[in-house]
Structure formats: C-alpha cells, structure tokens
Amino acid sequence: MSTLVGTILLVVFVVLIVVAIVRSVRIVPQATAGIVERFGRYHRTLNAGLNIVTPFIDHLRPLIDLREQVVSFPPQPVITRDNLVVSIDTVIYFQVTDARAATYEVANYITAVEQLTVTTLRNVVGGMELEHALTSRDQINSELRKELDEATGKWGIRVGRVELKAIEPPGSIQDSMEKQMRADRDKRAAILSAEGSKQSAILTAEGERQAAVLKARGESEATVLRAEAEAKAQAVRARGQAEAISTVFKAIHEGNPDQRLLAYQYMQMLPQIAQGDANKVWIVPSEISKALEGIGGFFSAASTRFAGQSVPDGSGSAAPGQAGPGSSGPGSELDAPVARHAGLEGWLAGGGGPVHDGAVGDHEGGSVPGTGDAGSAPLHDDPSLMQGPSEMGAPV
C-alpha cells in the first residue's frame, strides 16, 4: 500500500515539475512584446526570443504587436467654416513604441486613436471653407499628424501618417460645383478664344499696316522717280525749245525781215487766234497797230500808183486790164481785188474803227484800238487777205 502511495506521489511530483517547467518557459515572436505581472503588478517586459518566468507567480499578458498598423475609420460628418456638412474618410498609420505605456496608460489605444482623430479632424477642417479643404489635404494631414502625435506620445504610440481618403460634400453642393466648374471652363474657353481673336486681329492689323507702309513707300519712290523723269523731260524739252527759238531767232536776224513781212505774219495769225468753240472774246496785241499802219501805207501807195497808171475810157474810168501812161510793164504791184477793196484800204490807212471777226460766229468780236473802220466786211472773209504772198503783185 505504501508503495502505491509513494508511486502516486512521485507521479504527481513529476507532473508538477513538468507543468512548472512549461509555464516558466515563454517564447516571444519577433516584433512583439509581452508584459509580465507578478502578483498583479507590472514586473517586466518580455522581448522577442526565449524567456523564463516564475511559474504560478508571474502572469504574462497578451502579446502586443510592435509593427506599424493601419486603421481605417468610417466616414465622419464634419461641418466646414461655410456651414457645409462633408463626410471625411481617414486612414491612420501608427506604431506601438512602448508596450508598458500602451497597456497601462490607455484602456484601448485603437479606440482612443480613432476618437482623437475624429475630434482633431473636426477642429482642423471646421476652420476651413469647403474649397480650401478640398485643395488643402496636405495641410490637413500635417496638422492631424502633429496633433495626434503629441496626444498619443504618452500612450506609447507614434502616429506616422494620417491620410484623408475622401471628402464628400452633399449632392446639391456637388451639382453646384460641377456647374461652377463647367462655367469656369466655358469662361476659360471664351477667354482663350477672345485672346486668339485679339492676337489674330493684331497680327492682321500689323500686316495691313506694314503693307500700307510698303505700298506708300513704293508710291512715294515711284512719284519721286516720275517727278525726276518729268523734270528731266521738261529740261530736255526746254533745251530743245531754247535751241529751236535760238535757231529761229538767228534765222530771222540773218534774214533781216522788214516791217511789211512782220505785219503780214500778224495778219496770218489773226484767224488762228479766233479758232475754238469756247472763244468768246479774242484780243489783238497792241503792237499790231503799228504793223498795220505800215502795211496800210504800203497798200495805199500801191493803190495810188495803180490808179495813176490806168487809162480812162469815155465814162472817165480806166478800162479793165489796161495800164496807164506811167506803167512800166504789163504787171502791177497789187492785184485788182485788193486794190478795189475800199473798206480794207480805209482800215489799213489808219482811219480807225472797230474790227469784227466773222469766224467767231454769234459772238461779238473784239476791237483793235488805234485802227480805222474796216466796214461791215469781216477781216478773214476777204480772200485777198487770207491768201499768201503769191497773190500780191508787189514783193513783201
């Protein structure tokens, strides 16, 4: 009996020893930490590897993960500065740096971090307008990380990053934003179109201005060239006229014309002065009176000689075609029609009177001062005056 009891006691002792050995050996995985409590109080922190604890005295709490953890929180309603409610999704990256503080300083550090994130997010975004919040995610992330890192430092937690996944305004605000964006893009398109039209108009005007300048410059140069050519042509014509006048003047002086020839030239130029449909009054130069006096004296002398040489018949008049006693030959110095023109003889003799030009038509002719009355016969209607020197018997 005693042997059986001894065997049972030995077995119990061996079991107790095995259990004690098993409970005293603790293997902690990498990137984890264990909190050992002795009699309910913190004793030490077990690191990764093989650890020995006192069985039945030391108590090992659940292991704590020391790796960086990612926690995504559900959307949180946040009121912005312009009184718009937006839903914001956040993601937090944190890591436990002190297992003891994470165990004893906060009951549930994940819940604590979530609530702290919500309150900090409302404080940060509540001071911004919606448009600023939508375009300032980096600023919001930086302020959130700074606030959370300061608050969770005593919990043995380090907040590495805070990211905003989405900022969703209400549906009506989204429609308004889309309309605003569309209007803004239409405005930009209109501005770009106007700028293009403006640049096109500027370039067109610049091209037209340059074309006008070049055209004006070309016309100016062409005008200058034409003026120079005209001046040269006028100079050449003037030299030609000067040479012609000089030649005529020289020929006249070499020919030594008398007063009767000059008077006859005046007589030939009178009908040309009266030519033209627009001529109403024509003026005879004042020098013609002296010339006409000379030619009038010539014709008077010729008529007197012709009358003295004619032979009178039974009626007391000379027979036509017969010469008088003092005739030196068959010819006479003046033809009969000229000698029998009484009006022309009186006008040429210096009797004075108005002279009318019949070639002007229904217009009144001008008077030649210092001359006699030529009668009603027009000056250029007398064939004897309009014919050349060949019809005159006397030399001119």
QUIVENCOR-V115612 format. One record per backbone hydrogen bond with DSSP energy under -0.5 kcal/mol. CO is the residue of the C=O (numbers start at 1). NH is the residue of the N-H. Records with the same first field share a line. If there is no record, write none. Layout:
CO->NH / NH
This chain:
1->5
2->6
3->7
4->8
5->9
6->10
7->11
8->12
9->13
10->14
11->15
12->16
13->17
14->18
15->19
16->20
17->21
18->22
19->23
20->24
21->25
24->26 / 53
26->28 / 51
28->49
29->32
31->66
33->64
34->36 / 46
35->61
36->43 / 44
37->39 / 59
38->41
41->38
44->36 / 46
46->34
49->28
51->26
53->55
54->57 / 58
57->39
59->37 / 61
64->33
67->96
69->71 / 94
71->73 / 92
73->90
76->88
78->80 / 86
80->83
84->80 / 86
86->78
87->168
88->76
89->165 / 166
90->73
91->163
92->71 / 94
93->160 / 161
94->69
95->97 / 158
98->102
99->103
100->104
101->105 / 106
108->112
109->113
110->114
111->115
112->116
113->117
114->118
115->119
116->120
117->121
118->122
119->123
120->124
121->125
122->126
123->127
124->127
125->81 / 128
128->81
129->133
130->134
131->135
133->136
136->140
137->141
138->142
139->143
140->144
141->145
142->146
143->147
144->148
145->149
146->150
147->151
148->152
149->153
152->155 / 157
153->156
156->97 / 98
157->159
158->95 / 160
161->93
163->91 / 165
166->89
167->169
168->87
170->174
171->175
172->176
173->177
174->178
175->179
176->180
177->181
178->182
179->183
180->184
181->185
182->186
183->187
184->188
185->189
186->190
187->191
188->192
189->193
190->194
191->195
192->196
193->197
194->198
195->199
196->200
197->201
198->202
199->203
200->204
201->205
202->206
203->207
204->208
205->209
206->210
207->211
208->212
209->213
210->214
211->215
212->216
213->217
214->218
215->219
216->220
217->221
218->222
219->223
220->224
221->225
222->226
223->227
224->228
225->229
226->230
227->231
228->232
229->233
230->234
231->235
232->236
233->237
234->238
235->239
236->240
237->241
238->242
239->243
240->244
241->245
242->246
243->247
244->248
245->249
246->250
247->251
248->252
249->253
250->254
251->255
252->256 / 257
258->262
259->263
260->264
261->265
262->266
263->267
264->268
265->269
266->270
267->271
268->272
269->273
270->274
271->275
272->275
276->279
285->288
286->289
287->291
288->292
289->293
290->294
291->295
292->296
293->297
294->298
295->299
296->300
297->301
298->302
299->303
300->304
301->305
302->306
303->307
304->308
305->309
306->310
310->312
311->319
313->316
317->313
319->322
324->327
333->394
335->339
336->340
338->341
340->342
341->345
342->346
343->347
344->348
345->349
346->351
347->350 / 372
352->372 / 373
354->374
356->358 / 379
357->360
358->361
367->369
368->371
371->353
372->353 / 374
379->382
381->383
382->385 / 386
383->387
388->391
389->392
